[in-house]
C-alpha cells in the first residue's frame, strides 16, 4: 500500500524514457520549469527532444512551451570550441528563450535530451521549481 498523500503511476513514453512516473505529494504534482536559450534555427530540434522526454505536459495538455525571441551575447574564451562565433570576439545574435514545464520524475531525462539536441558547447539554462495555488494553504 502507498502511504497517504503519495501516488505513483507509470506509462511508456518516447524512446529516451522507458518509464514515466508522475509523483504526487499530497494533492500536488511536483513540477519544474526548464528555461533554455537556443539559437533560432535550432529551436524545433530542442523542443522535439524535450517533448519526447516527457517535458511540456500540463494536466490534459501536451506539447506546452513558451518561446520568446531576444538578443543574446557571449564571448568564447581560449579553450572554447564555439558553435557560433570566434574565440576572443563578442558574439551578439538572435536567440529564443524556451520554457517548458516538467515533472520531477522526468526532469533529468528532459535536461539530458535538451543538452543533446542543443548545438552550443555550453548550454545556457536554468531550472525553477514551479508552484501553483494548490501549493499554498489558506
Buried (B, 14 or more C-beta within 10 A) or exposed (E): EEEEEEBEEEEEBBEBBEEBBBBBEEEEBBBBBBBBBBBEEBBEBBBBBBBBBBBBBEEEEEEBBEEEEEEBEBBBEEEBEBEBBEEEEEEEEEBBBBBBBBBBBBBEBBBBBBBEBBEBEEBBBEBEEBEEEEBEEE
